[in-house]
Amino acid sequence: MPTQNLKAWEAYQLGKQRMAKRASADLADAEQFFREAIDLDPQFALAYVGLADTLDVQVTYSGAPKESTLGNAEKAVAEALELDPRLAEAWTSSAGIAQERGQYERAESMYRRAIELNPNYAPARHWYSMMLGMVGRPDEALVQAERAVELDPLSAVINSNLGTAFSDKGRFREAEAHYRRAITIDPSSPGPYVSLALLNAYALDRFTDAVPLARRAMELDPDNPGHSCILASLYMDLGDDTKFIETITQAVKRWPDDPWVLFLSAMVDLIRLDGAGAVRHAQRIFDLDPRGPTGAWGLAILRNADLQNGRYDAALARYETAYPELFVQGAPRIDRSNYAVATDLALVLQKRGESGRADALLNGVAPVIPTIQRLGTFGSGITDVRIHALRGQTAAAIVALREAERAGWRLRWRFYRDLDPNLAPIRTDPDFKTIFADIERDMAQQRGRLATRQDAPLDLPAVR
């Protein structure tokens, strides 16, 4: 026991148990338990680590303000490292904070240091795996995720992350098995339901199963804005605008400055043909976190408005601010983290008459696409279609679009059908219209099936 104070140790253990669930209320409780442990024993380094980790994950799971929350997490980690500079748990926490800020090289060096200090610390492998997936190294991510499960086979969150690592490799059935395993381990943890919902919708084209799963996550954690946004996104892609708008309207009342809520509010504006409202929401996303998960979508909405109004220089400047690596003279740096943005930027350059620079970007994107599975929330989607369209390769674009439709691609399909200027060169093609009509028919059928099973029980373990 790393503290001689039994009450501090008990508070620490309670904090760990609450944090493992990754639900907003549990994370708030965990924070208090870790603070209690610190008050009882100010020399208890692991309690500072627990506090830091809880603050860190609250940014993702509770919508906590990013910079102030991470700043407080950093202070807690600094205390832990001062007490024990060789504490692997503290190095892992430091890496997690760097990762949350997009400082991936710094994070990786600290993850490696943590693993060197304690190769059997499962959270180091788990968080390192998540980062490797984010930077486009799925093979390494899977290795670390599998090792984390070997070290802690009864952790729901670690099993769920292994599911995500399999999903990033396009191994969707194995991903599903591990998400279900995570739910079996802890049916009261909302995260695995969310992951399974997204897999069902965007990898397996099973929205009828996805919506009840997303609802279950909301029931388990109503204070997480992400769960409301996921359910709203499912309704949007299903074509149920009434429920989509209702869900987002409620989310706006609670979390008006959450980036995902802002993005989906912009999508509501676009459905209502309120271009000015969409731009306001997109600008707010850009101001908050231009390179965050919703940043690319905010940029795309702003870009579209700029292109419509001939503001090519303004669009270009915005991209250069957020993605300077795409402006390296003669050698733009393109990888899995920015390939979609590079494709959007190429159209801006085309409009400015800079076809050479546009081609350089598209040539840089092309070899990245085959390294990413098409389906899933982090799949390449129809990026290949968009590149063919920008290059005037209509036949190739239509073939790729049909391939995507048959595979089950549905993510943000209405935006691409109606609003994406990259697809303007092929939008009037009869086959383009036929393919999207097939998607719309599929969604209508799934809406009908969902209506018949609104209250049907999930084929999953009941919450204990």
Secondary structure as GFF3:
##gff-version 3
##sequence-region A 1 464
A	DSSP	alpha_helix	6	21	.	.	.	ID=ss1
A	DSSP	alpha_helix	24	40	.	.	.	ID=ss2
A	DSSP	alpha_helix	45	61	.	.	.	ID=ss3
A	DSSP	alpha_helix	66	83	.	.	.	ID=ss4
A	DSSP	alpha_helix	88	100	.	.	.	ID=ss5
A	DSSP	alpha_helix	104	117	.	.	.	ID=ss6
A	DSSP	alpha_helix	122	134	.	.	.	ID=ss7
A	DSSP	alpha_helix	138	151	.	.	.	ID=ss8
A	DSSP	alpha_helix	156	168	.	.	.	ID=ss9
A	DSSP	alpha_helix	172	185	.	.	.	ID=ss10
A	DSSP	alpha_helix	191	202	.	.	.	ID=ss11
A	DSSP	alpha_helix	207	220	.	.	.	ID=ss12
A	DSSP	alpha_helix	225	238	.	.	.	ID=ss13
A	DSSP	alpha_helix	241	254	.	.	.	ID=ss14
A	DSSP	alpha_helix	259	271	.	.	.	ID=ss15
A	DSSP	alpha_helix	275	288	.	.	.	ID=ss16
A	DSSP	alpha_helix	295	308	.	.	.	ID=ss17
A	DSSP	alpha_helix	312	322	.	.	.	ID=ss18
A	DSSP	three_ten_helix	324	327	.	.	.	ID=ss19
A	DSSP	alpha_helix	339	351	.	.	.	ID=ss20
A	DSSP	alpha_helix	355	365	.	.	.	ID=ss21
A	DSSP	three_ten_helix	369	371	.	.	.	ID=ss22
A	DSSP	alpha_helix	383	390	.	.	.	ID=ss23
A	DSSP	alpha_helix	394	407	.	.	.	ID=ss24
A	DSSP	alpha_helix	413	418	.	.	.	ID=ss25
A	DSSP	three_ten_helix	421	426	.	.	.	ID=ss26
A	DSSP	alpha_helix	430	452	.	.	.	ID=ss27
###
